[in-house]
Every structure is written in structure tokens, then in C-alpha cells.
Amino acid sequence: MADAGSAAVPRAVAAPPRPGPRSVPRVVWALPPVAVLGLLFLYPLGLVVQQSFSPERGGSAISGYTKVFGSAAFRDALGTTVQLAAGATVGCLVLGFLLAVVIAFVPFPGAKAVAKFIDVFLSFPSFLITLALLFVYGTVGMANGLWTGVTGAAEGPFHFLTTPWGVLLAEITYFTPFVMRPLLAAFSQTETAQLEVASSLGAGPGRIIRQVILPEALPALAAGGSLVLVMCLNEFGIVLFTGAKGVTTLPTLIYGKAILEADYPAACVVAVVNIAISVGLFGLYRVVSKRAGA
């Protein structure tokens, strides 16, 4: 025992905890992106919607919609837009699936380089592909030049780029890689043992594609096809650069109403319709992509 007279050792007194830095509320961090989004996107979008319900020459709020919906130009543009988008989507799905199968399952030199080029192709602007097609199949393009040089004719036979078929070809050429990318990702996870077993059991290439590869590709096809459909509905550059004067889609109709005719209420009505269709299809694309795991 320690002597009673010995000095007591003072106990160390714990220092009071210092107040830590106050955490910033989450709402404060959300304010800058919300402000930027509202200023650059939501506010202009709101002005478009407001203008669509504010006809310049008076009338009720929906008179602009009644006028536009009753015009033959709008109905033709809507029908052309849907037909081109649906046709291009089907073409991209078929062509994209076939090309993806060849790249993923048919060994050939440079397959990996081709797959990487597809990623680069996705960054190309749409008008660049259309311009390339004009150099080949345009009125004064290479194909017509070769024809006139060989036959001596005054002009060549290739004039389809200024028709709906030309727009369809350009859209399929440009948007097919958007289908191939998710397909190649899906095929990279396909077990090659399944293909080997099917081949050993006597299944031909067509049956293997139909019964083994295609079921694995359906989610990726649905996701890629939904994305292509949305993008085709809003495509403007391809239609403009092909010079297809008889082809009017909703985006080109908006351009014509706003820039050429200065009919801004009608342009805003068409824009609101285009936005509604695009948002609806984008919602469908998100649902399909989520189910596909994309």
C-alpha cells in the first residue's frame, strides 16, 4: 500500500470533445445542379410549352393545337416520322444482329479491331455519314460518275438519296452500331460450351443462331432497338443533309415553322408533340434496359 502521506497523483482530465465540422445538408449540394438544369433546360422547355398555348392571333389556349392537328402537313410529317423511325429500327436490328454474330462468333483476322471501331463510330456525327453517302451515291457522286464515264450517259441512275429510301439507308447506316454495341456486350458473356454442344449434336449454324444465340440476344436487341427508335424520331441532320425535299419529319417541320415561316406557336406545338412522343419512348427504353440489365 502506498504511504498515506505520499502525494496523490492527479488524474488526467479528458479534454472535452471538439465540435466537428458541421455537415452540409444534402439539399445545399443539390442546389447547383438543379439551378443549372432549370436555367438551361427546364426554363426554355417551359417557354416552349407556354408558347404552344399562347397563339399570337388570339383564340383559345388549345386553338394552336387544333390548327396544327388539323393540318395535312402535320399529319404527313407525323406519319413520315413514324414510318422512317420504324423502318430504320427494323433494319438496324436485322443488320446489327447479323454483323454482331459474325464479329462475336466467326473468327477472322481483325475482329477485335472491328469491335473497337464500332465504339469509335458511335462518336461520329450523323451528318458525316450522310455526307459520305452523298460522295458515293449523290447526283455527282462516285457511282454516277463511274456510270456516266463507262456508258457515256448524260447522268447516272442513282438518285435515291433524295427520296425516303435514301433517308432510310442513311439512318440504318448510322444507327446500326447503336444496336451492335449492346449485342456484342451480351455475346461476350455467352458460354461457348453451349455452341460446341449444339454443334456436336448436329445442329447447323442456322439452328444454333435461332435456338441458342437469339434467345440470349433478345434483351440486348430490345434495349438497342428502343434507343434507336427514340433517336430516329428526333433525327434532323440526316434528313437535312440528304436534301430530300419531299421528306418532312417532325424535326424538319419544327425547323420550317420556326425559321422559314416564323410561325413560332405552331412550331412550339409540334415540338411539344415531339417531346411527348420522345419522353414516352425513352421511358419504355429505360424499362427495357433495366430488365435487360443494360
Backbone torsions as a table, in degrees:
resi	resn	phi	psi	omega
1	MET	NA	145.9	-179.9
2	ALA	-77.8	150.0	178.6
3	ASP	-61.1	141.8	179.9
4	ALA	-64.7	-27.2	-177.5
5	GLY	-84.2	-7.9	-179.6
6	SER	-67.6	149.0	-177.7
7	ALA	-68.8	134.8	178.9
8	ALA	-72.5	135.1	179.5
9	VAL	-78.5	121.2	-178.5
10	PRO	-68.2	140.0	177.5
11	ARG	-79.6	144.9	178.5
12	ALA	-72.4	126.9	180.0
13	VAL	-89.3	122.0	-179.2
14	ALA	-66.2	131.9	179.3
15	ALA	-69.8	142.3	179.3
16	PRO	-63.8	140.4	-177.9
17	PRO	-61.8	135.5	177.7
18	ARG	-76.2	140.1	178.4
19	PRO	-67.3	125.2	180.0
20	GLY	-71.8	169.0	179.6
21	PRO	-63.9	135.4	-178.9
22	ARG	-68.1	129.0	179.9
23	SER	-71.1	139.6	-179.7
24	VAL	-78.9	129.6	179.3
25	PRO	-58.3	147.7	-178.2
26	ARG	-62.7	-30.7	-178.6
27	VAL	-64.2	-28.9	178.6
28	VAL	-67.8	-40.9	178.7
29	TRP	-68.0	-27.7	-178.5
30	ALA	-80.0	-19.7	-175.7
31	LEU	-62.6	-47.2	-178.0
32	PRO	-59.6	-50.0	179.9
33	PRO	-65.9	-34.0	178.3
34	VAL	-66.4	-39.2	178.7
35	ALA	-64.4	-43.8	178.7
36	VAL	-64.1	-43.6	179.1
37	LEU	-62.5	-42.4	-179.5
38	GLY	-67.2	-38.7	-176.6
39	LEU	-73.7	-42.1	-173.4
40	LEU	-91.1	-19.8	-175.3
41	PHE	-126.1	-57.5	-172.9
42	LEU	-67.1	-39.4	-179.7
43	TYR	-65.6	-49.4	175.6
44	PRO	-61.2	-37.1	178.0
45	LEU	-63.9	-40.5	176.9
46	GLY	-62.6	-37.5	177.2
47	LEU	-64.4	-38.2	178.1
48	VAL	-63.5	-45.9	179.7
49	VAL	-63.9	-42.5	179.1
50	GLN	-62.5	-42.9	-179.7
51	GLN	-65.0	-32.3	179.8
52	SER	-66.2	-23.7	178.1
53	PHE	-101.6	13.8	-178.7
54	SER	-128.5	76.9	179.3
55	PRO	-63.4	140.9	-175.8
56	GLU	-69.9	-30.6	-175.6
57	ARG	-98.8	26.3	178.5
58	GLY	80.3	-169.9	-177.9
59	GLY	101.8	176.9	-179.5
60	SER	-73.2	170.5	-176.7
61	ALA	-65.3	-29.1	-177.5
62	ILE	-99.9	9.0	-179.1
63	SER	-65.8	-31.6	177.4
64	GLY	-65.3	-40.4	178.1
65	TYR	-67.6	-40.5	179.0
66	THR	-61.6	-41.7	-179.2
67	LYS	-66.6	-44.5	-177.8
68	VAL	-69.5	-45.3	-179.1
69	PHE	-63.7	-27.8	180.0
70	GLY	-85.7	-4.9	-178.2
71	SER	-86.0	143.1	178.6
72	ALA	-68.7	-29.4	-179.3
73	ALA	-63.6	-41.5	179.4
74	PHE	-67.4	-44.5	-179.3
75	ARG	-63.8	-40.4	177.9
76	ASP	-65.6	-42.0	-179.9
77	ALA	-65.2	-40.9	178.5
78	LEU	-64.1	-45.1	178.5
79	GLY	-63.6	-42.4	178.8
80	THR	-63.9	-41.6	179.8
81	THR	-61.8	-46.3	-179.0
82	VAL	-66.1	-43.4	-179.2
83	GLN	-63.8	-45.7	179.3
84	LEU	-64.7	-42.7	-178.8
85	ALA	-65.1	-43.7	179.6
86	ALA	-66.7	-43.8	179.1
87	GLY	-64.2	-42.4	179.2
88	ALA	-65.9	-37.6	179.6
89	THR	-64.5	-45.1	178.2
90	VAL	-62.2	-44.8	178.9
91	GLY	-61.8	-41.2	179.0
92	CYS	-66.2	-37.9	179.7
93	LEU	-65.1	-45.1	-178.9
94	VAL	-67.5	-52.5	-178.0
95	LEU	-66.0	-41.7	180.0
96	GLY	-63.6	-39.2	179.3
97	PHE	-65.8	-45.4	-179.0
98	LEU	-63.3	-44.8	-179.5
99	LEU	-66.9	-38.6	179.5
100	ALA	-66.3	-37.9	177.4
101	VAL	-62.8	-44.0	179.9
102	VAL	-63.1	-45.8	-177.6
103	ILE	-66.6	-38.4	-174.0
104	ALA	-83.0	-33.2	-169.7
105	PHE	-121.5	-8.9	178.3
106	VAL	-107.4	108.7	-177.1
107	PRO	-69.5	126.2	174.9
108	PHE	-151.6	152.9	-179.3
109	PRO	-61.2	133.1	177.9
110	GLY	87.9	11.9	-178.5
111	ALA	-63.0	-41.4	179.8
112	LYS	-66.6	-37.1	178.9
113	ALA	-65.4	-38.7	178.0
114	VAL	-65.0	-41.4	178.9
115	ALA	-63.2	-38.8	177.9
116	LYS	-70.1	-34.0	178.8
117	PHE	-64.1	-31.2	178.2
118	ILE	-61.2	-39.8	177.5
119	ASP	-62.5	-38.9	178.4
120	VAL	-69.3	-37.6	-178.8
121	PHE	-60.0	-32.0	-178.5
122	LEU	-63.7	-21.3	-179.0
123	SER	-88.7	-6.6	-178.8
124	PHE	-71.0	141.7	173.0
125	PRO	-72.5	150.3	-174.7
126	SER	-65.1	-34.8	-177.8
127	PHE	-67.3	-23.3	179.6
128	LEU	-67.4	-40.6	177.7
129	ILE	-66.3	-41.2	178.6
130	THR	-64.0	-39.3	178.6
131	LEU	-64.3	-38.2	177.1
132	ALA	-63.9	-40.8	177.3
133	LEU	-64.7	-34.5	177.5
134	LEU	-65.2	-37.4	177.6
135	PHE	-64.8	-28.9	-177.6
136	VAL	-91.7	-49.7	-171.9
137	TYR	-113.5	8.0	179.2
138	GLY	-68.6	174.8	-178.4
139	THR	-58.0	-38.4	177.4
140	VAL	-112.0	29.0	-178.4
141	GLY	-80.5	-176.7	-176.0
142	MET	-64.2	-42.8	-176.8
143	ALA	-63.5	-46.1	178.0
144	ASN	-68.1	-33.9	177.0
145	GLY	-64.5	-42.2	177.0
146	LEU	-64.7	-39.7	-179.8
147	TRP	-63.0	-49.0	-179.2
148	THR	-67.2	-32.0	178.7
149	GLY	-68.8	-35.1	-178.2
150	VAL	-83.2	-44.6	-174.5
151	THR	-92.1	-19.2	-176.6
152	GLY	77.4	11.7	-180.0
153	ALA	-70.8	159.7	-178.8
154	ALA	-70.8	-31.1	179.3
155	GLU	-149.7	160.5	-178.9
156	GLY	-85.2	171.7	-176.2
157	PRO	-89.4	-5.2	-172.6
158	PHE	-94.3	105.0	178.4
159	HIS	-134.5	20.8	-173.0
160	PHE	-80.7	-12.4	-177.8
161	LEU	-66.2	-24.5	179.3
162	THR	-91.0	13.8	178.0
163	THR	-114.8	171.6	175.5
164	PRO	-57.1	-29.8	178.2
165	TRP	-65.2	-35.5	177.4
166	GLY	-66.9	-42.5	176.7
167	VAL	-62.8	-40.8	179.4
168	LEU	-63.7	-43.3	178.7
169	LEU	-62.3	-43.4	-179.4
170	ALA	-64.7	-40.8	-179.8
171	GLU	-68.4	-40.6	177.5
172	ILE	-64.6	-41.3	179.3
173	THR	-61.7	-41.8	-174.8
174	TYR	-79.3	-38.9	-171.1
175	PHE	-93.2	-10.3	179.4
176	THR	-56.9	-42.3	177.5
177	PRO	-59.5	-24.2	177.5
178	PHE	-70.4	-20.2	172.8
179	VAL	-88.2	-36.9	-177.1
180	MET	-66.8	-34.5	-175.9
181	ARG	-60.7	-52.6	176.8
182	PRO	-67.2	-29.2	177.4
183	LEU	-66.3	-44.4	179.3
184	LEU	-63.5	-36.6	176.5
185	ALA	-64.7	-39.1	178.6
186	ALA	-70.1	-40.4	-179.4
187	PHE	-67.9	-27.4	178.8
188	SER	-66.1	-19.3	179.1
189	GLN	-100.0	0.9	179.4
190	THR	-75.9	132.4	179.4
191	GLU	-72.1	120.5	178.5
192	THR	-67.9	-19.9	179.1
193	ALA	-63.1	-33.7	178.3
194	GLN	-63.5	-41.1	179.2
195	LEU	-66.9	-39.3	-179.5
196	GLU	-67.0	-40.0	179.0
197	VAL	-66.1	-43.5	179.1
198	ALA	-63.2	-39.0	178.6
199	SER	-68.0	-38.0	-179.6
200	SER	-69.0	-23.9	178.4
201	LEU	-85.5	3.2	175.1
202	GLY	97.0	8.1	179.6
203	ALA	-74.8	134.1	177.7
204	GLY	-80.2	173.2	-179.2
205	PRO	-57.9	-41.1	-179.6
206	GLY	-63.0	-42.0	-179.6
207	ARG	-69.7	-36.8	177.8
208	ILE	-63.1	-43.7	179.3
209	ILE	-64.4	-41.2	-175.2
210	ARG	-73.2	-38.5	-171.9
211	GLN	-103.6	-18.6	-177.2
212	VAL	-114.0	-52.5	-173.1
213	ILE	-78.3	-44.7	-175.6
214	LEU	-61.1	-44.5	177.7
215	PRO	-59.4	-35.5	177.6
216	GLU	-69.5	-26.1	-174.8
217	ALA	-91.0	-11.1	-174.3
218	LEU	-58.7	-45.4	177.9
219	PRO	-61.2	-41.6	178.7
220	ALA	-67.7	-37.0	176.2
221	LEU	-63.2	-41.7	179.5
222	ALA	-65.0	-42.6	-179.9
223	ALA	-67.4	-46.2	179.5
224	GLY	-66.3	-39.7	178.8
225	GLY	-65.9	-37.8	177.7
226	SER	-64.6	-41.5	179.0
227	LEU	-65.0	-43.8	179.5
228	VAL	-63.2	-39.7	179.6
229	LEU	-61.3	-44.2	178.6
230	VAL	-62.8	-44.1	-176.8
231	MET	-69.5	-36.4	178.8
232	CYS	-67.5	-34.8	178.9
233	LEU	-64.0	-27.4	-176.9
234	ASN	-106.2	8.9	-175.9
235	GLU	-73.6	130.1	-179.1
236	PHE	-120.4	-42.8	-174.3
237	GLY	-62.9	-39.9	-178.4
238	ILE	-64.5	-46.3	-179.8
239	VAL	-63.2	-38.5	-178.1
240	LEU	-69.6	-43.5	-173.7
241	PHE	-78.8	-21.0	175.3
242	THR	-72.9	-18.7	-178.7
243	GLY	71.8	23.4	-179.6
244	ALA	-77.3	90.5	-175.0
245	LYS	-67.7	-29.3	180.0
246	GLY	-85.8	1.1	-178.9
247	VAL	-107.1	111.9	179.6
248	THR	-120.8	119.0	176.1
249	THR	-106.4	175.8	180.0
250	LEU	-59.9	-45.1	177.6
251	PRO	-61.7	-41.0	178.7
252	THR	-71.0	-29.9	175.6
253	LEU	-66.6	-39.9	175.9
254	ILE	-60.7	-43.9	178.8
255	TYR	-61.5	-44.3	-179.3
256	GLY	-65.3	-43.0	179.9
257	LYS	-65.9	-41.4	-174.2
258	ALA	-81.0	-45.2	-172.0
259	ILE	-91.9	-44.8	-173.9
260	LEU	-85.5	-39.3	-177.0
261	GLU	-101.9	-11.5	-177.5
262	ALA	56.3	31.0	177.4
263	ASP	-98.8	80.0	-172.1
264	TYR	-69.1	-39.1	176.5
265	PRO	-58.9	-43.3	178.7
266	ALA	-65.4	-39.4	177.8
267	ALA	-62.9	-38.5	179.4
268	CYS	-69.0	-35.5	177.1
269	VAL	-62.3	-47.8	179.3
270	VAL	-63.7	-37.7	179.2
271	ALA	-64.4	-40.6	178.6
272	VAL	-63.8	-41.4	177.1
273	VAL	-62.2	-44.7	179.5
274	ASN	-62.8	-40.6	178.6
275	ILE	-64.3	-43.7	-179.2
276	ALA	-61.1	-43.2	178.5
277	ILE	-64.9	-43.6	-177.3
278	SER	-65.5	-43.0	180.0
279	VAL	-65.4	-40.2	177.9
280	GLY	-62.5	-44.8	178.8
281	LEU	-69.8	-33.2	177.2
282	PHE	-66.4	-37.7	174.5
283	GLY	-61.2	-40.3	175.7
284	LEU	-62.9	-41.3	178.6
285	TYR	-61.8	-41.0	-179.8
286	ARG	-65.4	-40.1	179.3
287	VAL	-64.9	-44.9	-179.4
288	VAL	-65.4	-42.2	-179.4
289	SER	-63.6	-39.3	179.9
290	LYS	-65.4	-41.2	177.9
291	ARG	-68.7	-30.3	179.7
292	ALA	-82.5	-8.5	-177.6
293	GLY	74.4	20.6	-179.3
294	ALA	-83.0	NA	NA
